[in-house]
Amino acid sequence: MKAAIVQSFAKGPVYGEFPDPRAQADEVTVRVHAAGLSRLVQAQAAGKHYSSEAKFPFVPGVDGVGTLEDGTRVYFAFPTAPFGAMAEKTVVRRSYCVAVPESVDDVTAAAAANPGMSSWAALSERAKFVKGESVLINGATGVAGRLAIQIARFRGASRVVVTGRNEASFARLKELGADSCIALDQEPEALVKALRAEFKERVVDVVLDYLWGPSVEAMMTAITGHGGAVAEPRVRFVNIGSVAGPKVGLDASALRSSGVEMMGSGLGSISNEGLVRDIGEFFQAIVPGGFRISAEAVALSEVEAAWGSKTAERVVFTM
């Protein structure tokens, strides 16, 4: 079969022939229609994600949309190595498949699944979000962040605050549902002041963090209390990504003097079946929520040229 093939972590995948997969007892064969190119997929293929495995060759791709042998159209995730989603066929556990609504086309489903899951699962599984709470999205100018704004609004957030470096995009973020936008490239003291106003004066219940790095250090400074007689407000801080860097300097007093509860959301912190269930719920909300996501369909044969392309749209490889 035709597939994208990773031969080493040193270079991107190439287009070529790969052996056909054979499903085991608890697996199903999927004829793939579309597979999204996410940061997770790129990091795994480069050996830069904690889930990467140096077993070559392999087909990249963690999820996609396709049909089972009986013709059922499904979203699937977590193919069995070395078979990934970016091939004409793959194999996955039956429990890692969920039906795709007829109203959602293949490219849209493949483009939206990973970024949509990132915030949907973080809110449901980790933050235990309750309608009426406020949400701060740290790093909202990317595909996942923009979708997180729409999801938070759809799920009943009372206030949505966002951060980002591209101030030119702030008007667009407000159109999607953001109440307030905080620029991350301002002076450190000004950034802490702006964040403190949200945490201390208006109260933030949940933080969805796509960045990590310096912006989180500023956020923790803003959250830090002064040992008052009244407990600080509870803040559930959920890390989803680390685009700005893998580490932060964290003063222990920030944890002791505040109501912050830090946790992560991703592969390992939530079961695979739980993530697939969350994506199924998200798919059911795409049409009623009017979620908007920009996708660019690219033939899999063009994988070598498209792999490292810089675009605001989510690249989806079609077979």
N, C-alpha and C positions, 0 to 999 in steps of 0.2 A: 504494500500500500504506500501511497505518498504521505510524507510527514515532514515536519520540522524536526531536525535531529541535532542534539547537543553532543559534541564529541569531547569537549573539555570546557572547564570554567574560563579558560583564557580568551575565548571568542564566542560570538553569538551562534545561533543555530543555522544550519544549512538545510536546503530543501532537497529531499532525496527519497530513496526507497527504504522502508523499514518493515520487518516481518509483521505479518498479520497477528493480532492478539487472539488468544483462545480463552474464553470465559471458563472459570472454575465453578464449582457447585453453587457457591453463594453469589456469583457475579452475573452480570448481563453484558452483552455486546451492544455498543452504541455506535450507530453510523452518525458521525459528527457533521453538523451543519455549520456551526459557528463557535468560535472560542475567543474570549477576550484577552487582550494583552494588558496585564496589570503590573504594578510595581512588584507585587509578590512573585509573579511568574518570572520577571526579569531578574530579580534578586536570587531566586532559586537557581536559575540557569547560569548565573555568574558565581555561584557558591557563596553568596553574601547574605543568605537568610539562614536562620537557625534550623530550618527544616531541610536545608540542602543536603544531598547525598552524592558523594563522589563515585558514582557507579555509572560508567559510560559504556556505550552510548545510551541516551534516553530521549524520549519525546517530551518537550516542555508543555505546560498548560495544566492548571489545576481544576478548571471547570469549563462548561460549555453547554450548548444546546444541540440536540440530535434526536434520532428516532431509534426505538428498540426494534427488535426483529419482528414484533407483531404490529409495527407501525405507530405505536404510541409516541407522541412527541414529549420529550422530557428535558428538564435541566438536570445535569449531572455534575458531581464534584468528586475530587480525590480519586482519580483513576489509579489503577494498580500499576506500580512501576514495573518495567521501564516505559509503560504506555501512558502518555499524557494526552491532553485534550487537543493538541495541535496536530491532528492526523485524520485521515479519512475514517478510521475506526479506532475505538478504544474499549477498554473493559473497566467496569466499576462494580462495587457492591450494589445489590438491588436497593438496599436501604439508603444509598447515597443519590437516589434519583427522586425527582418530584415533578409533577405535571406542570406544564406552562400554560397559562390561560390563552385561549384562542385569540384574544384581543391584543396580545403582546407578540410581536414578530421575533424571529430568531436573533437578528442583529441587536435589537433593543434589549432582549433578555440577556444575551451574552455580555453586552456592554454594561448593563446596570447591575448584574448579580453581585460581583465582587465589591464594588464601591457601596452598593446599597446594603449588602450584608454587614459591612464594617460598622456602620452606625446603628442599623436595626438590631444586630446582635448585641452591640455594646449597651444599648438602651435597655433591651429586654433581659439579657442573660446576666449582665454584670452590674449595671447601675440600678436595675429594677425600677426603671422610670415610671412615674405616675403622672397621669394627665394633670396639667395645671402647673407643673414644675417648670423652672427656667433652665435653659441649656446654653453653655458657652462652647463654641466650636473653635478650637485653636488650629488654624491653618485651613481656612474655608474656601480658598480661591481655586483649589484643584477640583478634579472630577468628583472625588469622594466627598470633599468638604461641601461642595455646592449641593450635592444630593442629600447630605446630612441636614442641611438647612430645611429642605423640603420635607424630609422625613420627620424631623422634630416638630415642624408646624402641623403636619398631618396627624401626628400622634397627640397633639394637644398641648404643646409647650406654650406657657404663658408669655415667655420672652425668649428670644434667640439673639445671642450676642456672638459676633464672629471676630476673628483676627486674621490678618494677612499682610503681605508686603506689597502686593500690587493694588495700590489705592485706586487705580483706574478701573478696577473691577468692582469697587464697592457699590456703585449704583446698581449693578447687575445683582449683587448679593442681596440688596434690599428688595429688589423686585422678586426674588425667590423667597423672601420671608424674613430676612434679618432685620432686627429692630435697631441694632447699633453695630458699628464697625470700628475696630481698633487697629491702627497701623502699628506693625511690629518694628518698623525701621526708624521710629522716633527715638529721641534720647532716652537712655535707661530710666532716669528719674521720672520722665514724663510717662513712659510706658507703665511703670509700677503704679503711678498715680491714677492712670486711666483704668487699670485693672482693679485697683483697690476700690475705686468708685463702684464698680460692678459687684464685687464680692462683699463689700462692707455696707454700701448704701442701698443697693437694689437686691442683693442676695442672688447667688448662683447656686442652684441645686446640683447640677451635673455638668462636668467638663468632658468633652470628647476631644482628645488630643491627638492630632495627626503629625505633630512636629517633633516633640521632645526638645532637647537642646536648650539654648539660651532663653527662649520665650517661656519655658516652664520654670526656669530659675526665677524669672521676673514674676511669674504668677505665684510661686511659693512665697516670695517676699511680700507680695500683696496680701496673701492669705494669712501670713503670720500675725498672731495676736500678741497681747501684752500681759497675759495672765490675769485678766479681769475676773470678777466674782461670778459673772454670767458666762456660761459656755458659748463658744463661738458657733455660728451656724454650721450645720453639717454640709459638706461638699463631697460628692462622689466623683473622684477624678479617675477617668478611664483612658489609659494610653492605648492608642490604636496603631500608631506609626512613629517612625523616627527619622523623618525626612531631614530634619535640621541637625541630626547628630545622635549617636547611640548612648551618650552619657550626659548626666547633669550633676552639678554640685548641689547637694541637698543638705541644708543645715537641719540637724535633728530637732532644733527648737521649733521649726516650722510645723512639724508633726505634733509636738507636745502642746503647742499653744493654740492650735486651730482645730476645726472640726473636719479636716480633710481626711478622706479615706482613699488611698491610692491603690489602683488595680490595673490590670491589663486585659485586653480583649483580642484574641487571635487564636491561631492554631495551637491547641494544647490547653488553653484556658477554658475553652468550650469544646464539647465533643463534636466530632464530625457530623453525627446525626443531628445534634442540636443546631449546628450551623446551617445544614440543609433545611431543617424545619423552619428556621428563621427566614431563609431565602424564599421558601414557599409562601410564608406570610407576606413578605415584601412584594412578591409578584402579584398577589391578590390586591395589593394597595396601589400598584402603578397607575392603573386607569382612574380609579376614583380619586386618587391623590393628584392626578395631573402632573406627575413627576416628569421633569425635563432633563434629558441627558443627551449630549452630543456624541454621536458615534460615527466612525469612519470605517466602512467595510473594505477590506483589502483581501485579495486572493491569497491563499496560503503560499502559492508559488512565489509570491513577492516577499516572503518572510525576511530574507536577508537584508533587503533594502529598508523595510519598514520597522525592523526590530528596534533600532535606536532613534527613530524619528521623534522630533519634538513637536507635539501638537496638543492643543487644548481639548481635542476630542479623544474619546476612548477608541483605540484601534481594535477592530474585531476581525479576526481571520476567518474567511469563509472557505468551505471545501467544495 
